[in-house]
């Protein structure tokens, strides 16, 4: 079960690009809260407090949102990051019930070094995230998969992943997670082309007039 991290928010009164831009410059992050058969609420959060909460959570998916009345369990459905400053600029929160299963996307974490790596095998991970369904308190920080037994030519599919019975993976069983490819052989081409073999002729003087 995940430890719940508290995020404090306040209600947002203003709207528009100018207002939101000004609030971001003051160190706030605009957010919305929806779901749970309640009205959507516009919020503001301290960027500094938010970054501290995320660092403290360390992969947690469920948070306790406080400061706007009664605290509510929520998950983050979308997080927008500024590509230039690499800072959070907007968050969508969704209310959840701790006794109702929800669908979320979780990272796939490969654990260990493949046995075939000692023979030059190259690990190729095709799937980095999986959609799962579980109770909010049972959402793992990541789906961890041990790959130490992989040999060159082996493939790992969704059906090969051992998961807790409380978690349902919402992906096809034959979806490829990772494979161990044979070492790449680079062949040098020694045959010269006809153009390279023929000497370049440089003409001098004026071209003869016809």
C-alpha positions in Angstrom: 0.0 0.0 0.0 1.3 3.4 -0.9 2.0 6.1 1.7 -0.1 9.2 0.9 1.6 12.5 0.3 -0.2 15.7 1.1 -0.4 18.5 -1.6 -1.8 21.8 -0.5 -3.8 23.9 -2.9 -5.9 27.1 -3.0 -8.9 28.1 -5.1 -8.0 30.0 -8.3 -10.2 33.1 -8.9 -8.8 34.6 -12.1 -8.6 33.2 -15.7 -6.9 34.0 -18.9 -3.3 33.8 -20.2 -2.2 37.1 -18.6 -3.5 36.1 -15.2 -2.0 32.5 -15.4 1.3 33.9 -16.7 1.5 36.3 -13.8 0.8 33.6 -11.3 3.5 31.3 -12.8 6.0 34.2 -12.5 5.0 34.5 -8.8 5.9 30.8 -8.3 2.4 29.2 -8.6 1.2 26.3 -10.8 -2.4 26.4 -12.2 -4.4 23.2 -11.8 -7.8 21.7 -12.2 -9.6 19.2 -10.0 -12.4 17.1 -11.4 -14.2 13.7 -11.1 -16.1 12.1 -8.3 -19.5 13.5 -9.5 -18.5 16.9 -8.2 -17.9 20.2 -9.9 -14.6 21.0 -11.5 -12.5 23.4 -9.5 -9.7 25.7 -10.6 -6.7 25.7 -8.3 -3.3 27.2 -7.6 -0.4 25.4 -6.0 3.0 26.5 -4.9 5.6 25.2 -7.4 8.2 24.9 -4.6 5.8 22.9 -2.3 4.8 20.8 -5.3 8.3 19.8 -6.2 9.0 19.0 -2.5 5.9 16.8 -2.4 6.9 14.9 -5.6 10.4 14.3 -4.3 8.9 13.0 -1.0 6.4 10.8 -2.8 9.1 9.0 -4.9 6.8 7.4 -7.5 3.6 7.5 -5.5 0.4 7.8 -7.6 -2.2 8.8 -5.0 -2.0 12.1 -3.2 -4.1 13.8 -0.5 -5.2 17.2 -1.8 -5.9 19.7 1.1 -6.5 23.4 1.6 -9.8 23.7 -0.3 -12.1 22.2 2.2 -12.2 18.6 3.2 -9.1 16.7 2.1 -9.6 14.4 -0.9 -7.6 11.5 -2.4 -6.5 12.3 -5.9 -4.3 11.1 -8.7 -2.5 13.2 -11.4 -4.1 12.6 -14.8 -2.0 15.0 -16.7 1.1 17.1 -16.0 2.4 19.7 -18.4 6.1 20.6 -18.3 7.7 23.6 -19.9 10.3 22.3 -22.4 12.6 25.3 -21.9 12.7 25.6 -18.1 11.8 22.0 -17.4 9.3 23.2 -14.8 5.7 22.1 -14.1 3.2 24.6 -15.7 -0.1 22.9 -15.2 -1.6 19.8 -13.5 -4.9 17.9 -13.9 -6.1 16.2 -10.7 -8.8 13.6 -10.6 -10.7 12.7 -7.5 -10.7 9.0 -6.6 -12.3 6.7 -4.1 -9.9 4.4 -2.2 -12.4 1.5 -2.6 -13.0 1.8 -6.4 -10.6 0.5 -9.0 -9.2 3.0 -11.5 -7.1 2.8 -14.7 -3.7 4.4 -14.7 -0.5 4.3 -16.7 2.6 2.9 -14.9 6.3 2.8 -15.8 8.0 -0.5 -16.7 11.2 -0.9 -14.8 13.7 -3.6 -16.0 15.7 -5.1 -13.2 19.1 -6.8 -13.5 21.6 -7.5 -16.3 20.6 -10.1 -18.9 22.6 -13.4 -18.9 23.1 -13.0 -22.6 24.8 -9.6 -22.2 28.1 -11.3 -21.4 27.9 -12.8 -25.0 27.4 -9.3 -26.5 23.6 -9.3 -26.4 22.0 -5.9 -26.7 18.8 -5.2 -24.6 16.0 -3.5 -26.6 13.1 -2.3 -24.5 10.0 -1.6 -26.7 7.5 -0.9 -24.0 8.1 1.7 -21.3 4.6 2.1 -19.8 1.6 -0.1 -19.2 -2.0 0.6 -18.6 -3.2 -1.1 -15.4 -6.3 -1.3 -13.3 -6.3 -1.4 -9.5 -7.4 0.3 -6.3 -5.7 3.6 -5.9 -3.9 2.4 -2.8 -2.5 -0.6 -4.7 -1.0 1.3 -7.7 2.7 0.4 -7.8 5.3 3.0 -8.4 6.4 0.9 -11.4 5.9 -2.6 -12.9 9.3 -4.2 -12.0 10.5 -7.0 -14.3 13.6 -9.2 -13.6 15.5 -9.7 -16.9 18.5 -11.6 -15.6 17.5 -14.9 -17.3 17.3 -13.4 -20.8 19.6 -14.9 -23.3 20.3 -13.7 -26.9 17.2 -14.1 -29.0 14.8 -14.2 -26.0 11.7 -12.0 -25.9 9.7 -10.8 -23.0 5.9 -10.3 -23.4 3.2 -9.0 -21.1 2.1 -12.6 -20.4 5.5 -13.2 -18.9 5.2 -10.5 -16.3 4.4 -11.8 -12.8 2.1 -9.2 -11.1 0.2 -8.9 -7.9 -3.3 -10.4 -8.0 -4.6 -7.0 -7.0 -3.4 -5.5 -10.3 -4.8 -6.1 -13.7 -2.7 -5.3 -16.8 -4.9 -3.8 -19.5 -2.7 -4.7 -22.4 -2.6 -7.6 -24.9 -0.7 -10.7 -23.6 1.4 -10.7 -26.8 2.6 -7.1 -26.4 6.4 -7.1 -26.6 8.1 -5.6 -23.6 11.8 -6.2 -24.3 14.1 -8.5 -26.3 17.8 -9.3 -26.2 19.3 -8.8 -29.7 22.4 -10.5 -31.0 25.6 -8.3 -31.2 25.7 -6.1 -34.2 28.4 -7.0 -36.7 29.7 -4.1 -38.9 31.1 -5.3 -42.2 33.6 -3.1 -43.9 33.2 -2.7 -47.6 36.5 -2.9 -49.3 35.4 -2.9 -52.9 35.9 0.5 -54.4 33.3 1.9 -56.7 34.1 2.5 -60.4 34.0 6.3 -59.9 36.5 6.1 -57.1 38.8 3.8 -59.1 38.9 6.0 -62.2 41.3 9.0 -62.0 39.8 12.4 -62.2 40.7 14.3 -65.4 41.2 18.0 -65.1 41.2 19.8 -68.4 43.3 22.9 -68.9 43.0 25.7 -71.4 40.2 27.0 -73.4 37.5 24.8 -74.9 37.9 24.4 -78.6 35.4 26.3 -80.6 33.3 24.3 -83.1 
